[in-house]
């Protein structure tokens, strides 16, 4: 095992950029994805029937196809059609539309929206109807019932599952190395190509991912215990939720 | 779109369908091996020997904490090197050529086994104690208790998890295209690059995977009815 390349500032910069990009991608697509997921869940429960059917089809397609295929579909498939549309290349959005990060974030946001949307839908449906009726009895408006009662109670019910979803998101980030985005895996591949060391860079980022998974699990555990009205959680012996 | 370019798109139908068959073969084989690894892993995690428990826990925890794509690349290099070394140690001469198919199946099965370990462990722990004690009281040997009682009693609990893992596996087969093995997605990437019809081919790939996942959903629903036969109140 030869880790002497770690002292080279050149490789340090690769790894740092990859690390920061990984965190950014998780933060952006995690937060946008959860917002989309709430919409996906509500559209299926309360939306008009045509909208509910469209959203149901959306989740089926996204959850039934590989993330890697979706990534290539958006990056290569949609991304290469865009310049053909008149005016796109002159628009201020063009630098964004050329950035692999945008396609990574787009794909992952959609993916989180579909997978977590189903989780949140199940959780919203298992909020006891009496609690919402109580809200109506107190004269809360529909909007107040939604964001004061229904959503908080739903999130409370599915937080542990959402933790698992966020870990899955973190673990899908290396896929973006295939669309030429600088993430940790891309950084490791570059180090490998230049130093001819096969295992060391890969093992290093495997260790980094292990650490990130543990930190993310611990952070989400903290959110779960601090969440308003959360029941005291028995300390779990298993750290990592199954996928 | 003129007819010549349509012809060149259609010329890829054969290779793509061939790739789809390869994908199904990889998935079925990796799933079968993964089931076996999962049973071994779960038995290890539930065994009375601490060393074996630690081994099982280490396997399932480490593999599940590292991204699949990273594991596939790591195991691709490590696996072929380890096998070559083993071959040389056994007196083999020269390089041992390991096919891409074997590597793809081996790597996916190894990952699948770790997740399966957790599914089986949970399902076995959910078997009511009394059923196992009854088997002991009737003088079942450990092997026949496992085969006649533990497996049938655990399957209804395990099947939802097993079905999830199968769907994840079918989708994960696309990852082996990254190590250059010609399955469905690799073929589609070649087709897209050579015809420059990226949008069409990636949509077709998505549709084929969707057919596979939706089709297997129906099969798993039937399997679940089968393993739940004789259960009341479902």
Boltz contact constraints between the chains, C-beta under 6 A:
constraints:
  - contact:
      token1: [A, 64]
      token2: [B, 210]
      max_distance: 6.0
  - contact:
      token1: [A, 64]
      token2: [B, 213]
      max_distance: 6.0
  - contact:
      token1: [A, 65]
      token2: [B, 206]
      max_distance: 6.0
  - contact:
      token1: [A, 65]
      token2: [B, 209]
      max_distance: 6.0
  - contact:
      token1: [A, 65]
      token2: [B, 210]
      max_distance: 6.0
  - contact:
      token1: [A, 66]
      token2: [B, 171]
      max_distance: 6.0
  - contact:
      token1: [A, 66]
      token2: [B, 174]
      max_distance: 6.0
  - contact:
      token1: [A, 66]
      token2: [B, 209]
      max_distance: 6.0
  - contact:
      token1: [A, 68]
      token2: [B, 174]
      max_distance: 6.0
  - contact:
      token1: [A, 69]
      token2: [B, 174]
      max_distance: 6.0
  - contact:
      token1: [A, 69]
      token2: [B, 205]
      max_distance: 6.0
  - contact:
      token1: [A, 69]
      token2: [B, 206]
      max_distance: 6.0
  - contact:
      token1: [A, 72]
      token2: [B, 202]
      max_distance: 6.0
  - contact:
      token1: [A, 73]
      token2: [B, 202]
      max_distance: 6.0
  - contact:
      token1: [A, 76]
      token2: [B, 198]
      max_distance: 6.0
  - contact:
      token1: [A, 77]
      token2: [B, 198]
      max_distance: 6.0
  - contact:
      token1: [A, 77]
      token2: [B, 199]
      max_distance: 6.0
  - contact:
      token1: [A, 77]
      token2: [B, 202]
      max_distance: 6.0
  - contact:
      token1: [A, 80]
      token2: [B, 198]
      max_distance: 6.0
  - contact:
      token1: [A, 81]
      token2: [B, 199]
      max_distance: 6.0
  - contact:
      token1: [A, 171]
      token2: [B, 67]
      max_distance: 6.0
  - contact:
      token1: [A, 174]
      token2: [B, 67]
      max_distance: 6.0
  - contact:
      token1: [A, 174]
      token2: [B, 69]
      max_distance: 6.0
  - contact:
      token1: [A, 174]
      token2: [B, 70]
      max_distance: 6.0
  - contact:
      token1: [A, 175]
      token2: [B, 69]
      max_distance: 6.0
  - contact:
      token1: [A, 198]
      token2: [B, 77]
      max_distance: 6.0
  - contact:
      token1: [A, 202]
      token2: [B, 74]
      max_distance: 6.0
  - contact:
      token1: [A, 206]
      token2: [B, 66]
      max_distance: 6.0
  - contact:
      token1: [A, 206]
      token2: [B, 70]
      max_distance: 6.0
  - contact:
      token1: [A, 209]
      token2: [B, 66]
      max_distance: 6.0
  - contact:
      token1: [A, 209]
      token2: [B, 67]
      max_distance: 6.0
  - contact:
      token1: [A, 210]
      token2: [B, 65]
      max_distance: 6.0
  - contact:
      token1: [A, 213]
      token2: [B, 65]
      max_distance: 6.0
  - contact:
      token1: [A, 240]
      token2: [B, 61]
      max_distance: 6.0
  - contact:
      token1: [A, 240]
      token2: [B, 64]
      max_distance: 6.0
  - contact:
      token1: [A, 240]
      token2: [B, 65]
      max_distance: 6.0
  - contact:
      token1: [A, 242]
      token2: [B, 118]
      max_distance: 6.0
